[in-house]
Amino acid sequence: MRTVVVATDFSTRSDRAIRRGVLISKVSGAELVLVHAIDDDQPQRLIDAAHLEAKLELAPQVSTLRTLDGVNASYRICIGDPFS
């Protein structure tokens, strides 16, 4: 396995999924990618605000995963239909 992808909506449930993803990544040596989807069915200013908010949440989280957990981690913010 080369990449573990974990979707997050910043909920407690997502936090648990991320922890599981970290464990799988550590055991397998895979990269961990956190993904957050932003619904594009809203005004652009709201999309931009949601994108900034997600970046402010994900960037430090990924940094912590790299530093404290020793996992090769990154993040992606996708804009579109979250259910697709």
N, C-alpha and C positions, 0 to 999 in steps of 0.2 A: 504494500500500500504506500503510495507516494504522497497523497494529500487527503486530509480529513477536513470536510467542510461542515461548519456548524452555523445554522441560521439563528439569529438573535433578534428579539423584539424588546430586549432589555428587561424582561420580566424575570422573576425568581426561577421560573421553569427553564428559561433560557440559560440562566446562570448555571443550573445543574447540568444542562446539556454541554455547556462549555467545559465544565470540569471533567465530564466524561470524555469529551474530545481531547482534552489535555492528556488524560491518562492513556488513551489510545495512541496519541501522537508520540508520547514518551516511549511506550513499549515498542512501537513499530518504526520509530524514527521518521515518521511522516511530517510534512508541513501541516500546520493548522491554519485554516482560513476562516475567519468569522465573516459572515455575510448578513447585511441588513438591507431590507427592501423598503423603498419609499414609493407609495402609490402615486402614479403620475396623473391621476384623475382629480387634480386640485390646482388652484392657481400657482403660477411659477414662484411667487414670493413665498408661499407655504412650502413648496418643494425645496427651495433654497434654504429656508430656515431649518427644515427637517434634516437636510443634508449636513448643515453645519453642526446641528445638535448631535447627530449620529457620529460625525467625525470627532467631536469633542469627547464623546463617550468611548468610542472604539480605540482611538490612538493611545491613550494612557493604559487601557486594558491590554492591548497587544504588547505594549512596552513592558508591563508587569509580567505577562506570560513569558516573554523572552528572558527577562532578568531573573525572576524568582523561580519560574518553573523550568527554565532551560529548554523551552520549546521554540522551534522556528515558526513564528506566528506572523500573520498579516491579516488585513481586513479588506473587504470590498463593500461598497455601497452601491446598490443597484436601484435604478429608477425605472418603474414600469408597473406591471400588474403583479402585486405580491403573491397572488395565488398561482401565477404561471411559473 
